[in-house]
Amino acid sequence: MAIRALVWGENVHERRNRVVAQVYPHGMHQTIADALNTDSAIRAETATLDQPGHGITPQRLAQTDVLLWWGHAAHGDVSDAVTDMVCNAVWSGMGAIFLHSAHFSKPFKRLMGAPCNLTWREAGERERLWLTTRNHPIAAGLPDHFELENEEMYGEPFGVPEPLETVFVSWFQGGEVFRSGLTWRRGAGNVFYFRPGHETYPTYHDATVQTVLRNAVKWAHNPAPRLADPGAAPNVPVAKAPEPITERGPRLHHDGAPGLR
Ligand code: ZN
């Protein structure tokens, strides 16, 4: 069965800004979904902010193997309920890929538990992305480095927790560098952040970027069954300990108590 990807797009600047509308006439989310769907191993759909519930329900996330998220102008309009749903799905085993300015999206900040801040400059600079390792699945089929002629600059320090792996580092014409491809595991879910994708530039039409996105979907896919309750914290009574023990000392909780949160 194909990997089920859901591309979530804010779809705000595509409708309000003439330059962005020309680069992405059907929305960035559609360009990304079309790129994923060129691979028969992936079946991508889209959802956008303006749809009821932002196009996201627990049922839809249950049928999503990997969620891709692009947002910029309207992070604050994403409801806390949808943020909770997305984070719970990731903790349960859904893969998540956060693109470019999604570093400040509510789900990414919640999953990272950090400011996720960076330095930036919008000057159409050349970005050169370097692989840090040749055998990472997200870098499959890529040259040692590739360039995007026009991109927004994101610079270090990037306020995220130390990643599991750094797949790409970027150099910008103005001299800054940035860790532009990072992985984490959150609960049972695989998380990838990929930096390029400023909306005034044709980044998601780039063939190498599209390869990275398809590779990342395959990497983030966790085929194991979703955890029913990723936040469960069950009490293990004395009698159920793996090795026999004798209870000692005073206690606050009775056997099987739900515990304090
Ligand atoms: Zn941007």
Boltz pocket constraint, residues with backbone or C-beta under 6 A from the ligand:
constraints:
  - pocket:
      binder: B
      contacts: [[A, 100], [A, 101], [A, 152], [A, 197], [A, 198], [A, 199]]
      max_distance: 6.0
